[in-house]
Amino acid sequence: MAEAVPAKRPPLGLVALVLIAGGALVASAGYFIENPSVGFAGRWVAIAGFVAYGLKRRSLTAWILVSMAVGAEIGHDWPAVGQGARILSQIFLKLIKTIIAPLLFGTLVVGIAGHTNLRQVGRLGVKSLIYFEVVTTLALFIGLAAINITRAGVGVVQPEALESTGIAAVEQTTADVILHVFPENIARAVAEGQVLQIVVFSVLFGIALALLPEPKRRPMLDFAGSLAETMFKFTNIVMYFAPIGVGAAIAYTVGHMGLGILVSLFKLLATLYLALTFFLLFVLLPIALMARVPIRRFLAAIAEPVSIAFATTSSEAALPLAMERLEQLGVPRPIVAFVMPTGYSFNLDGTTLYLSLASIFVAQAAGIHLSFSQQLLIVFTLMLTSKGVAGVPRAALVILLGTAASFNLPEWPILAILGIDELMDMARTSVNVLGNCLATVVIARSEGAFQDTPASTAPGHIQGGLATEAQRHGGS
C-alpha cells in the first residue's frame, strides 16, 4: 500500500505576500467605511505578513524593517505603550555609544602605527576635508533653492502658545569651532561622545607610536589590534538587540507625536524630503558613478546602518556597524577608521541642507523678506557654524537657534517646527550616514586602495596599515 504523500506547505514568501496584500486591502476598506476595528484588524494582518517575510529572509535588515512596522503600529494603536517602550531604544543607544571610543582608538592606532608612511595620513586628511567642504556646500545651496521654490513658510500662522525648547541658542565663533576639534581631557571627550576629539587624540597617539622603535611599539600595537577585534565582536553582539531598539524608537516617535501634526506642516516636511532626494540623485549618485562605486553592493552594505540611523535619529548608533560593512565592501580598515568619524563633524550633508532650508523658513514664516545677498550671508555663516558640532545634543536645533539670533529672526517658527523635528531628523540623519559611507569609498578609490573583489577575510581581520602607492603597484 503506497504511503500518503504529505501536502506541501505553501512557500513562506507567498504567505507573506498574501497577508500583506490582504491586510492592506482590509485596512483600506476600514478607512473608507469609517470602521476603526476593521482597519485595526487589517493593519495587524499586514504586519503578520511582514513578520513572515522576516522569517523567510532571516537578515538583520529584514528584521529592522519589520520592527519599524510593528513599532509604528504599536505607537499608533497604544500611544502609552509606545512611549513606555522608549527605554528599550535608550538601552540600545547607550550600548552603541560604549563601542565608539575604543573602536575608533583601536582601528586608528593600528592603521597609523602599523606602517611608517605618515605622509599618507596627511594626504587622507587633506582629501577628506576638501571633499567634505565641496559636498556640504552643494547641500546648503540645494536647501536654499528648495525653500525658495516651495515657499513653505509663507502663510504659517503663529500658534497662540508654544513650549520652550529648553535649549539655549549658541553663537559659535571661528575660534570656538577650531577649539572644539582639540581635546583638553581625553576621558571627558569619551564621556561626552566628542567623536572628532577622540579621532584627533587617536591620530596623534598613532603617530607618536609609529615613531617608537619596534620593541616598544609592538606591545601597544598588539593591544590596539586586539581592542579593535574585540569591539567589532562587541558590535555584532549588540546588533542582535537592534530590531528591538529600532522598533521601540519608532513606537515612541509615533506614540508621543501622533500623525495629526503632519497635516499642518506637511509642506515643510515634503520640501525637506524632496530636497534630500534631489541631493541624493543629483549630487551623491553622480559622485558614486564618477568614482566607479559598485552601486548595488554599496547600497546592500549600508542598508542596515542607514535603517538604524533613520529609526533612532542618531548617527552614532550607525557608526560601528557602518564601519564593519564598509570594510566588508572592500575599504581598508585604516581608511574607514579615519574618514568615517571625521565626516561626523565635517560632512553632515543632511544636517547642512536642513539648516539652510529651515533658516529661510523661519524668515518666511515671520514675514521677513531676505534679499539674495542676505540669504547668501546666512549660507556662508552656516558653512562655518555647521562644522564641529559632533556630540552636541540636538546639534541642528542649537545651530538653528544661534543663526536666528545672529540675524535677528524670531524664535517662534523654530518652536513651531519642533513637532515634526523628529521626522525631519530621521531623514537628515540617514543622509548624513549615507553621505559619510560614500565619502569613505570615494576617498579609498582615490587612494587606489578600494578592493572591487574584497578578500574573504572576516570583517574583524586587522589590516596592517595604509599601503603606499609604490607598494600597491609593486614598487619599493
N, C-alpha and C positions, 0 to 999 in steps of 0.2 A: 504493500500500500504506500503510495507516494506521500511524502511529508508535505504538510501545508507550508507554502512559501509565505513568510511574514510580509505584511504590507509595508511598502516603502514609506518612510516618513517624508513629508514634503521638505524641500530644502529650506534651511533656516533663513536664507536670503529672501526667498519667496514669501515666507511667513511675515518677515519684517516689512516687505513692500506692501502686502495686503493690509496689515494692521495700520501702517502709516497712512495709506490712501483711504482706507475705510474710516479711520478715526478722524482724518481731516474733513471728509465729507459729512460725517455726523456732527462734528463741531461747527461746520459752516451752516448746516441745517438748523442747529440750535440757535445760532446767531440770527438767522433770518426769521425764524418763528418766535424769537424772543423767549426761548425756554432755557434758562441757565443750567438746569440739570442735564439736558441733552448735550449742551456744549461742554459741560464738565466731563461727562462720560466719554464724549468723542475725543477730547484732548488726551485723556489718560489712556485710551485705546491706542492713539497715535504714539504716545510715549512708550507704551509696551512694545510697539514696533521698533522704536529706536533702541530699546534695551536688547531686543532680538538681534538687531544689526550689530550692536556692540559685542554680543556673544559670538556672532559669526566672525567679525574682524579680529577680536582679541588683541587690539593695539591700544596704546595709550591715547593716541589721537582720537580714536573712535569713542573711547570711554569718556574723554574730556567733553566731546561734543554731546554725548548722551547726558552727562551730568549737568551740562549747561541747560539742556531742555528740561530736565527734571527739576533743577533748581528754579528756573523761571516759572514753571507751573506751580511749584510749592509756594513761591513768593506771591504769586497771583491769587491762588486759592486760599492760602492760610498765611496772611502777612505776618502775624505774630510769630509763627513758627519760622518763617523766612528770616525775620530779624534776629531771632534767637540763634539761628544757625551761623551767625557771623563769627562766633568763637572758633568754629572749625576752620574758616578761611584765615583767621588771625593766627591759629596754630601753624597752618601751612606756611604763611608768610614768615613767621618767626623762624621756622626750621630752615627755610631757604636762606634767610639773611645770615644764619650762622655759618653757611657754607662759603659765602662770598669772599671774605677777607683771607682765610687760609688758602682757598683755591687760587686766588689771584697771586698771593705771595709765592706759593709753591711753583705755579706754572711760569711766572715771570722770572723768578730767580734761576730756574733750570734753563729757561730759554736764553737768558742773557749770559749767565756764568758758565753755561755749557760749551762756550766757544770763546775765541779771543777776538773776533771781528766786531769790535764795538762800534765801528763806523756804520754798520748796517742798522744798528739800533737807532742812531740819529737819523738815518735816511728814512726809516719807517715812520719816525715821528713827524718829519717834515712832510712826507707824502700824505700821511693821515690828516694832518691839520689843514693842508691845502684842500684836500678832498672834502673834509667836513665843512669848511667855510663856504666853498662854492655851492654845495648841495643845500645847506641850510639857508643860504641867501636866496636861492631859487624858491625854496619853500616859503620864505617870508613874502616874496613878491606874488606868488600864487595865491596866498591867503589874502593879500591886499586886493588883488584883482577880483577874487571871488566875492568878497563882501561888497565891493563897489558895483558889481554887476547885479547881485540879488537884492542889495539894499535891505537886508533882513532886519536891521534895527529901526528902520523908518516905520512909524506908527505904533511902536511898542509903548504902552501906557504904563506910567509909574504906579506900581501897586501901593495901596494905602499903608500897609505895614510890611516891613521886611526885617527878617532876623539878621543880626550882625554876623559877619564871617568869623569873628573871633581871631582873625589873623591880621597882624599889623602890616601896613604897606612898608616895603623895603626899597629904598632908592640906592642902587648899587653904583659906586664909582668904579673907574678903571682900576684903581688901587685895590678896591675890595675884591674884584674879580681875580686879579693876579694873586693876591694874598690867599684867596680861597684854595688855590692849587696846592699850596705847600703845607704839610702837617707840622704843627708845633709839638704834638704829642701823638705818637702812633697808636697808643691804647685808646685815646679819645677819638681818633679818626675811625678806628674799628668800631667802637661803641656807638658812634653817631652815624655809621654807614656812609662815611665820606669816601666814595669809591675812587675819585680822582686822587685824593691824598694817599690812599693805600697804594695806588699804582705808582705815584711818584716815589714813595718810600721803597717799594719793591724794586723799581728800576735802579735807584741809587744803590740799594743793598746788593743787587745783582752785579752792578758794575764794580763795586768795591770787592765783591767776592771773586770776580773774574781777574782782578789784579793780584790776588794772593798766589803764592806758589802752590803747586799741586797737592803736597801733603796736607796743607792747611785748608785748601779749598774743597777737597774731596768729601770730607765728613759732612760739611754743611750742604754740599750739593746733593749728596745721597739723601740727607734728611728732607730737603726740599722736594726731591723727586718722590720719595715715599709719601710725603704730605699731600702732594698733588694727586697721586694714585688713590690715596685714602679718601680724599674729598670727592673724587669722581664716583667712587663706590658709595659714599655717603649720599651723593645726589641721586643715584639710582634707587636707593632705599626710600628717600623722601618722595620720589616721584610716584611710588605706589599710592601715596596719600593724595596725589594731585587731583584726581577726579572728585574726591570728596571736598577738598578745599575749594576747587573751582566752582562746583555746584553750589556750595554754601555761599560763596561770594555773589553769585548771580541771584540766589534766593534772597539774600539780604538787600541787594540793589532794588529788585522788583518789589520786595515786601515793604520797604520804607519809602519808596518813591511812588509806587503805583504806576499806572500807564496814562492817567489823565493829563499829567503835566506835559506830555509830549505835544499835545494839541496847541497850547499857547505859544510855544517857542519852536514849533516844528520847522519853520523856515530857517532859523539859525542852525538847527541841528542838521537839516538837509544840506545847507550851504557848506558846513564843515565836512560832512561825509563826501559830498561831490568834489570839493576841493582836494581832499586827501586822495580820492580815486584818480583825479586828474594828475596829481603829483606822482602817484604810483605808475600810471600808464605812460606819462609823457616825460618823466624825469628818471625815475628809477629803472623802468623797463629798458629804455634806450641805453642807459649806462650798463645794465647787465648784458645786453646784446653786444655792445662795443667791447666789453671785457671778456666776451665769449664764456659767460657763466652758463653752465648747464641748467636751464630754467626748471625743467621738471624735477631733477634731482634736488635742486636748491629749494624749491617750494615744498617738496616732500620732507626735506631735512628741517625746515623751520616751522612746519605746521604746528607742532606741539608747543614750542616756545611762544609763538605768536598767539596761540589759543589761550595759553596761561596768562600772557600779558593782557589780552583782551578782557578776560574774566576778572582778574584780580586788580586791574588798573595799576600794576606795579611792574616796571621794567626790571627791577632787581629780582623779582620772582622768576623771571625767564632767563636770567643771565647764566647760571650754571648749566642748565640743560642746553641752551643755545651754544655755549662753548663746546660742549660734548658733541652736539650734532654737526657743528661746522668742522670739527676735527674728523669725524666720520666721513664728511663730504669730501675731504681732501686738502683742507687748510692746515698747515703745520701748527702744532700747538703754540709755539712761541709767538707766532703772528696773531693767532686767536687771542692769546692772553694779553697782548699789547693793545691791539686795535679795538676789541670789543669794549673793555671797560673805559678806555679813553673816549670812545664815542658816546658813552653815557653822560658825559659832560659837554662835549663839543659837537655832537651830531644828533641832536634831538629834533629830527625832521618834523615829526607830527606836532610836537610842542611849539616849535617856532612858527609853523604855519598857523596854528591855533591862536598864538599870541597876536600876530599881525591882524588876523581876522577879527578877533574879539576886541582889540583896541579900537578899531574903526566902528565896530558895532556899538560900543559904548557911546561914541560921539554921535552916531546916527540916532540912537535911542534918546539921547538927551537933546536932540535938535540942534547940535553944534556942527556947523559946516566947517570942514577942514579942507584947505586947498591941497593940491597935489604935492606942493613943496612941504607943507606941514605933515602930510602923510608919509612922505619920504623921510622926514626927520624922525618920525616915530619908528619907522622901519630900521633906520640906522641905529637908533637908540636900542631897539630890541636885539640887533645884531650883537651888541655888547652885553646887555643885561641878561640875555637868554643863555649865555655861556656860564659854565662853572656853578650851576645850581644843583648838582647831584647831591642827594642826601637831604635836601631841604624839603620838609613836609609840605605837600600841596604847592610845589615849586611854581607851577604855571600861575596859580592864583596869586602867590606872593609877587611875582614879577608883574602880573597884570595890574594889581593894585598900585604897585610902585610906579608903573608907567602912567596910569591915570592921574596919580598925584603929581607927577612931573609935568604933565601937560594940562593941569587944571581941569580935568574931566571929572564928572560926578561919579560917586561910588555906587549909586543905586542900580544902574544897569548890570553891574558885576554881581550884585546881590540877587538880582532877578534871574540871572542865568545859572545860579548855584544849583537850582533844582534839577537841571539837566547836565550839570558838570560831570557827573559820573559817566553818563552815556557818551559825552564828548571825550572824556578821559580814556574810555575804553578804546576809542578809535585812534586817538593820537598816541597812546602808549603802544598799541600794536604796530603803528607805522614807525615809531621810534625803534622798536626791536628789529623789525624787518629791515629798516634802513641801515642799522648797525651791522646786521648779518651780511647784507650785501656789500657794505663798505669793507668788511673783513675779507671777503672773497676777492673783491676788486684789488685791494692792496696786495694780497697774496699773488694774484695773477700778474700784477705789475712787477713783483719781485721774481717772477719765474718760479715760484715755489708751490703754486697750486697743482695738485695731483688730479688729473682728469680721471684716472683709474686708481683711486686710493688703495693703499696697501691693505691687506686683510688683517692688519693688526687690530687688537681691541682698542676702543677709544681711550682706555686708560694707559696705553703704552707711551712711555716718555720718549719724545724725540729730542735728540741731543743738542739742539740749538739751531740757530739760523745759519743756513749754508750760504757761502759767498757765491757770487755769480761764477767766479772761476771754478769753484768746487763743483757747482752744478753742471758745468759744461766740460768737466774733466781737466780743468787747468790746475795749476799748482796753488 
